[in-house]
Amino acid sequence: MTIRVSKSQFKARALEFFREIEAGEESIVITDHGKPTIEIRPYRPRTGDPRNALRGSVLRYLDPTMPVGEEDWDASR
């Protein structure tokens, strides 16, 4: 569950909010005029290699100088 508080509420009770975050798994979203600006959440160490998240997502171009999307140019006229 996420708690939403304004900047002024957070400023007045910051230590209390920090203790709540440390004790549980919930996060706090600090708002400025009703718009979310900052999220404070418990620290979780990353597991594994972050490069694994990108593995397989990179495209390979065999001929990088070849024009891409030539057929789309006629549609824009």
ZADO-1210 file (C-alpha; in nm, 4 decimals, padded with zeros to 6 digits):
<atoms>
<atom x="00.0000" y="00.0000" z="00.0000" code="MET" pos="1"/>
<atom x="00.1233" y="00.3488" z="-00.0811" code="THR" pos="2"/>
<atom x="00.0692" y="00.6479" z="00.1448" code="ILE" pos="3"/>
<atom x="00.0248" y="00.9875" z="-00.0210" code="ARG" pos="4"/>
<atom x="00.1169" y="01.3025" z="00.1742" code="VAL" pos="5"/>
<atom x="00.1747" y="01.6648" z="00.0862" code="SER" pos="6"/>
<atom x="00.5138" y="01.8287" z="00.1245" code="LYS" pos="7"/>
<atom x="00.3984" y="02.0225" z="00.4286" code="SER" pos="8"/>
<atom x="00.2654" y="01.7080" z="00.6014" code="GLN" pos="9"/>
<atom x="00.5869" y="01.5232" z="00.5235" code="PHE" pos="10"/>
<atom x="00.8028" y="01.8075" z="00.6557" code="LYS" pos="11"/>
<atom x="00.6184" y="01.8096" z="00.9871" code="ALA" pos="12"/>
<atom x="00.6284" y="01.4307" z="01.0353" code="ARG" pos="13"/>
<atom x="00.9320" y="01.3142" z="00.8344" code="ALA" pos="14"/>
<atom x="01.0887" y="01.0992" z="01.1082" code="LEU" pos="15"/>
<atom x="00.7561" y="00.9309" z="01.1758" code="GLU" pos="16"/>
<atom x="00.7189" y="00.8455" z="00.8061" code="PHE" pos="17"/>
<atom x="01.0770" y="00.7159" z="00.7885" code="PHE" pos="18"/>
<atom x="01.0082" y="00.4823" z="01.0796" code="ARG" pos="19"/>
<atom x="00.6914" y="00.3548" z="00.9083" code="GLU" pos="20"/>
<atom x="00.8867" y="00.2821" z="00.5901" code="ILE" pos="21"/>
<atom x="01.1623" y="00.1020" z="00.7819" code="GLU" pos="22"/>
<atom x="00.9104" y="-00.1090" z="00.9742" code="ALA" pos="23"/>
<atom x="00.7035" y="-00.2182" z="00.6739" code="GLY" pos="24"/>
<atom x="00.7149" y="-00.2684" z="00.3013" code="GLU" pos="25"/>
<atom x="00.4967" y="00.0260" z="00.2015" code="GLU" pos="26"/>
<atom x="00.6157" y="00.3392" z="00.0276" code="SER" pos="27"/>
<atom x="00.5268" y="00.7061" z="00.0605" code="ILE" pos="28"/>
<atom x="00.4515" y="00.9390" z="-00.2292" code="VAL" pos="29"/>
<atom x="00.5075" y="01.3067" z="-00.1572" code="ILE" pos="30"/>
<atom x="00.2871" y="01.5417" z="-00.3540" code="THR" pos="31"/>
<atom x="00.3205" y="01.9052" z="-00.4548" code="ASP" pos="32"/>
<atom x="-00.0176" y="02.0693" z="-00.5139" code="HIS" pos="33"/>
<atom x="-00.1713" y="01.7229" z="-00.5560" code="GLY" pos="34"/>
<atom x="00.0827" y="01.6014" z="-00.8133" code="LYS" pos="35"/>
<atom x="00.3186" y="01.3175" z="-00.7149" code="PRO" pos="36"/>
<atom x="00.6796" y="01.4388" z="-00.7099" code="THR" pos="37"/>
<atom x="00.8835" y="01.2032" z="-00.4891" code="ILE" pos="38"/>
<atom x="00.8514" y="00.8395" z="-00.3837" code="GLU" pos="39"/>
<atom x="01.0280" y="00.7071" z="-00.0751" code="ILE" pos="40"/>
<atom x="01.0419" y="00.3305" z="-00.0398" code="ARG" pos="41"/>
<atom x="01.2412" y="00.0713" z="00.1516" code="PRO" pos="42"/>
<atom x="01.5815" y="-00.0165" z="00.0108" code="TYR" pos="43"/>
<atom x="01.6004" y="-00.3519" z="-00.1637" code="ARG" pos="44"/>
<atom x="01.9390" y="-00.4679" z="-00.2882" code="PRO" pos="45"/>
<atom x="01.9439" y="-00.5681" z="-00.6524" code="ARG" pos="46"/>
<atom x="01.9886" y="-00.9328" z="-00.7190" code="THR" pos="47"/>
<atom x="02.1734" y="-01.0623" z="-01.0182" code="GLY" pos="48"/>
<atom x="02.3376" y="-00.8803" z="-01.3020" code="ASP" pos="49"/>
<atom x="02.1357" y="-00.5793" z="-01.4301" code="PRO" pos="50"/>
<atom x="02.2545" y="-00.6559" z="-01.7828" code="ARG" pos="51"/>
<atom x="02.0382" y="-00.9692" z="-01.7785" code="ASN" pos="52"/>
<atom x="01.7279" y="-00.7486" z="-01.7998" code="ALA" pos="53"/>
<atom x="01.8520" y="-00.6175" z="-02.1366" code="LEU" pos="54"/>
<atom x="01.9650" y="-00.9498" z="-02.2766" code="ARG" pos="55"/>
<atom x="01.7807" y="-01.0298" z="-02.5989" code="GLY" pos="56"/>
<atom x="01.6304" y="-00.6818" z="-02.6346" code="SER" pos="57"/>
<atom x="01.8935" y="-00.5336" z="-02.8667" code="VAL" pos="58"/>
<atom x="01.8277" y="-00.5565" z="-03.2398" code="LEU" pos="59"/>
<atom x="02.1027" y="-00.6524" z="-03.4767" code="ARG" pos="60"/>
<atom x="02.1296" y="-00.4746" z="-03.8089" code="TYR" pos="61"/>
<atom x="02.3254" y="-00.6611" z="-04.0729" code="LEU" pos="62"/>
<atom x="02.3385" y="-00.3582" z="-04.3049" code="ASP" pos="63"/>
<atom x="02.3128" y="-00.0407" z="-04.0930" code="PRO" pos="64"/>
<atom x="02.3470" y="00.1883" z="-04.3965" code="THR" pos="65"/>
<atom x="02.0374" y="00.0446" z="-04.5658" code="MET" pos="66"/>
<atom x="01.7380" y="00.2868" z="-04.5639" code="PRO" pos="67"/>
<atom x="01.4622" y="00.1943" z="-04.3229" code="VAL" pos="68"/>
<atom x="01.0941" y="00.2519" z="-04.3939" code="GLY" pos="69"/>
<atom x="01.1147" y="00.3613" z="-04.7572" code="GLU" pos="70"/>
<atom x="00.7567" y="00.2426" z="-04.8147" code="GLU" pos="71"/>
<atom x="00.6347" y="00.4740" z="-04.5379" code="ASP" pos="72"/>
<atom x="00.7495" y="00.7892" z="-04.7205" code="TRP" pos="73"/>
<atom x="00.4714" y="00.7629" z="-04.9795" code="ASP" pos="74"/>
<atom x="00.2072" y="00.7403" z="-04.7082" code="ALA" pos="75"/>
<atom x="00.3127" y="01.0753" z="-04.5604" code="SER" pos="76"/>
<atom x="00.2510" y="01.2695" z="-04.8862" code="ARG" pos="77"/>
</atoms>
